[in-house]
Amino acid sequence: MTATAPDPVATAATAPAAQTRGGLAVWVAQGCGSCHTLAAANAHGKFGPNLGTSLAGKSAAAIRRSIVEPGAEAATGYETGMMPDDYATRIAPRDLDRLVAFLRAGAG
Amino acid sequence: MRRSLLVSPLALVLVALAAAPAAAGGWATVGLDSTPAGIVPGTPWNVNITVLQHGRTPLTGITPSVAITSGTVTREFTAAPTKKPGVYRASVVFPTAGRWSYTVDDGFMGQVHTYPAVTIAAAPAAPAAALPAAAADDGGVSAGWLWGAAGALVLAVIVLGVDRRRRASGALPSTPEPAA
């Protein structure tokens, strides 16, 4: 458990640093890394897809949809129904924007 | 034939047991209401830990813990339940400045949840420590200090400009001669 992650802010090539940093806070608050792997967040969850690959190249709208409507489309090798479908009410719209920006920067 | 009939149900049971932890609720999400960014050594990072079974149901009666590691140094901090179901509170103290990784054991199925490592900066000098904005920052220069410095610079330029104009136009009042 001593592995260190690259600085998420440093990996944010396409998003404003402040927004990316805010997105990381949302990621941590929601416990996304408990289920998902994402190198930029030093997350190694295995219950859900590796977001570093499954979200690579996806648009912000598609990433947002995968969060608020996880049942709409399952990542390859995964079934729908495991991820809670109430993040649209759990996460404030502004925080959702930050999370999407963070994921876009960290994926791929 | 009879043997194969026996083996098949047994194999199914074993497969079902192996898949049980994930399928039967053996996982939880762990959310933190803050990160240690901006925390200085010796100052507690009081963090609320929300543990949700399946990412949905608050888990009570467990004992999550936070572990911090830097090099060979490891510290562990046990979280205590709060009044809110599924929410636990830990008071984490980083003993020294440096790069620290931190993890949370959910205390449920022993799943260890990882987060980005943080750099814990040494405590700033006394005047800066009095500024809450600086403490909450990621370690960069405080915006307040920058605005203050910029304001002082602008003021100095204005004063110098006015002084030069007065001297150039001879408007600078001369010192009155003392009365004879």
Interface residues (C-beta under 8 A of the other chain):
Chain A: M1 T2 A3 T4 A5 D7 P8 R21 L24 A25 V28 A29 Q30 G31 C32 G33 S34 C35 A40 A41 N42 A43 H44 G45 F47 M82 M83 P84
Chain B: A22 W27 A28 T29 V30 G31 L32 D33 S34 T35 T50 L52 H54 G55 R56 A67 T69 R99 S101 T103 D106 Q111 V112 H113 T114 Y115 P116 A117 D138
